């Protein structure tokens, strides 16, 4: 399932079926599409950013794509293999709310120290605002990444230490109907 894998073996399919929410037919289809787009069997960061650009033509998704790439690239080798891709896609599209929140926490916890700092969150929110461009009409108290992060921290940082634990992030996100709705969408059912 690393680089240069043109066809999945039955062993690889079994392994992926145990660690994802996809069945054999879906895995084969996703793999065919992945190999068609990435004949080398691995996706580089630049290619990943190009894909994001297609979905957000009116903004600049490069910063956000960088952060997402780093979460998909589980072994940190600079490439996304099919296994890394399908595992992340499985969680983000079909995982439970808690699994999705854990994945989102990992996105925001850029330095992987187990906490989300205001700076980390500002960096991600800034990347999101850059990606969507002028498509969002934000209220005045959220019209900058800094204002949005202050609002989030006021809601989630229950011990007021300036950083969010995974539990604070999870519980705070569950109290935000917009976040719950965004994470509850079930995509990828082909």
HUBEL-V148825 format. One record per backbone hydrogen bond with DSSP energy under -1.0 kcal/mol. NH is the residue of the N-H (numbers start at 1). CO is the residue of the C=O. If there is no record, write none. Layout:
# HUBEL-V148825
nh=NH co=CO
nh=NH co=CO
This chain:
# HUBEL-V148825
nh=4 co=40
nh=13 co=9
nh=14 co=10
nh=15 co=11
nh=16 co=12
nh=17 co=13
nh=18 co=14
nh=19 co=15
nh=27 co=23
nh=28 co=24
nh=29 co=25
nh=30 co=26
nh=31 co=27
nh=32 co=28
nh=33 co=29
nh=34 co=30
nh=35 co=31
nh=36 co=32
nh=37 co=33
nh=38 co=34
nh=41 co=38
nh=43 co=80
nh=48 co=44
nh=49 co=45
nh=50 co=46
nh=51 co=47
nh=52 co=48
nh=53 co=49
nh=54 co=50
nh=56 co=52
nh=59 co=56
nh=60 co=130
nh=65 co=61
nh=66 co=62
nh=67 co=63
nh=68 co=64
nh=69 co=65
nh=70 co=66
nh=71 co=67
nh=72 co=68
nh=73 co=69
nh=74 co=72
nh=76 co=73
nh=80 co=43
nh=85 co=81
nh=86 co=82
nh=87 co=83
nh=88 co=84
nh=89 co=85
nh=90 co=86
nh=91 co=87
nh=92 co=88
nh=93 co=89
nh=94 co=90
nh=95 co=91
nh=100 co=96
nh=101 co=97
nh=102 co=98
nh=103 co=99
nh=104 co=100
nh=105 co=101
nh=106 co=102
nh=107 co=103
nh=108 co=104
nh=109 co=105
nh=110 co=108
nh=112 co=109
nh=116 co=164
nh=121 co=117
nh=122 co=118
nh=123 co=119
nh=124 co=120
nh=125 co=121
nh=126 co=122
nh=127 co=123
nh=128 co=124
nh=129 co=125
nh=130 co=126
nh=131 co=127
nh=132 co=128
nh=133 co=129
nh=135 co=132
nh=142 co=139
nh=148 co=144
nh=149 co=145
nh=150 co=146
nh=151 co=147
nh=152 co=148
nh=153 co=149
nh=154 co=150
nh=155 co=151
nh=156 co=152
nh=157 co=153
nh=158 co=156
nh=160 co=157
nh=164 co=116
nh=169 co=165
nh=170 co=166
nh=171 co=167
nh=172 co=168
nh=173 co=169
nh=174 co=170
nh=176 co=173
nh=180 co=176
nh=181 co=177
nh=182 co=178
nh=183 co=179
nh=184 co=180
nh=190 co=188
